[in-house]
Amino acid sequence: MPRNPRVEETAQFAKKMGYKKIGIVFCSALRYEAKILDEILENRGFDVASICCMAGGQPVETVGIEEEQKIGGPGTWQSMCNPIVQAEVLNREKVDFNVLVGLCVGHDSLFFKYAEAPT
């Protein structure tokens, strides 16, 4: 039985490791939860850099998605996730540790591969 919520365990772990700057990598569907996490970590003294999965705004057409295949229907703008850009941005931000919030399976693997900080 855990003694603390996962967010508290993460903050305690980061403090014990001496991490100062935390990266939050999140799915756009969980942006409100990521904002709450950002506030919690900042309130515990961390510098936080966060980045949404849609960073870079690449249209889905660049990977062959047809208009009728779009989630919002033909004629709508639809960006695709870009976990490699997420990793590159947080690498440039020189974060000490990353926390993932809801990335898709596969997208999380790509982020892990390209991120320089532990995740």
N, C-alpha and C positions, 0 to 999 in steps of 0.2 A: 504494500500500500504506500503510494508516494506521500511524502510529507508536504510538499509544495507543488503548486501548479507548474506546468512545464515552462511557462514564461519566467517565473521566479527562479527555477533551476537554471535556465539559460543565463539569466543575469548574474547569478551567483558564480556559475562556471566561468563566464567572461571576466568577472572581477578577479577570481582566483588565478586565471591565466594571465592577468595583466593587460587584457585587451582594453583599448580606449575607444576605438572607432569600430562601430558595428554596421554591417551592410544588411539591409532588408531587401530580399528579392521576392517579389510577389506577383500573383496572378491578378489581373484587372478585376476579376469577379470578387476578390477579397481585399479590395482597396480600403474599405472601412476598417477591417480587422488589422490591416497593415498600419493604418494611421494610429490605431489604439496602441499597437505594439511599439511604434515609433515614440509615442508619448511616454509609455511606461519606461522604455530604455533611456530616453532623455532625462526623465525624472530621477533615474538611478545614476545619473552622471555620465552617461555615454554620449559621444558624438555619433550621430546616426546619418547614414546615407542610404536612401532607398531608391529602388528602380522597379518600374512596372514591366510586365512581360511584353507589352506592346511597344517598348522603347524602340525607336528607329522608324516606326510607322511604315513598314514595307507592305505593299498591297499583296493580297493573296494571289493575284493574277501572275505574279512573278514566279510562282511555283506550279503554274498550270491549272489553278482552280478556275472553272468556268462560271459565268454569271449565274446560271441556274443552280449551281452548287453552293452559292454563298448562303450563309446562315440567315442573313437579313433579306435575301432575295435578290433578283437581278437589279442592277443599277445602284446598289448600296456600296458604300465604302467599307471594306473589311481589311483590317490589318492582321498580320500574323505575328505570333510570338517570336521573340528573338533572344533566346537564352545566352547566346554567345556574346551579343552586344551587352546584355545585362552584366555578364562576367567582366567584359573589357572595361565597362564604365566603373564598376566597383574596384577593379584592379587599379585604374587611374586615380581613384579616390583614396587608394592606399588603406583600405579597411583592414582591420586585424582579424575579423571573424564575420562570417555571413550567416544569416538566418533565412531559410526558405519558408514562404507562406503560400502553400497551395500550387506550386508549379506542377504541370502535367508530367506524368511518367514519360521519360525520354527527354523532355525539356530539362528536367532536373539533372539527368545524367550529363547532358551537354554543359549545363552550368558547372557541375562538379569538375568536368574535364578542363574547362578553361579558367576557372577561378583560381587565383593564386593564394588566397587566404583559406584557412580551414572553414568548412561549412557544416 
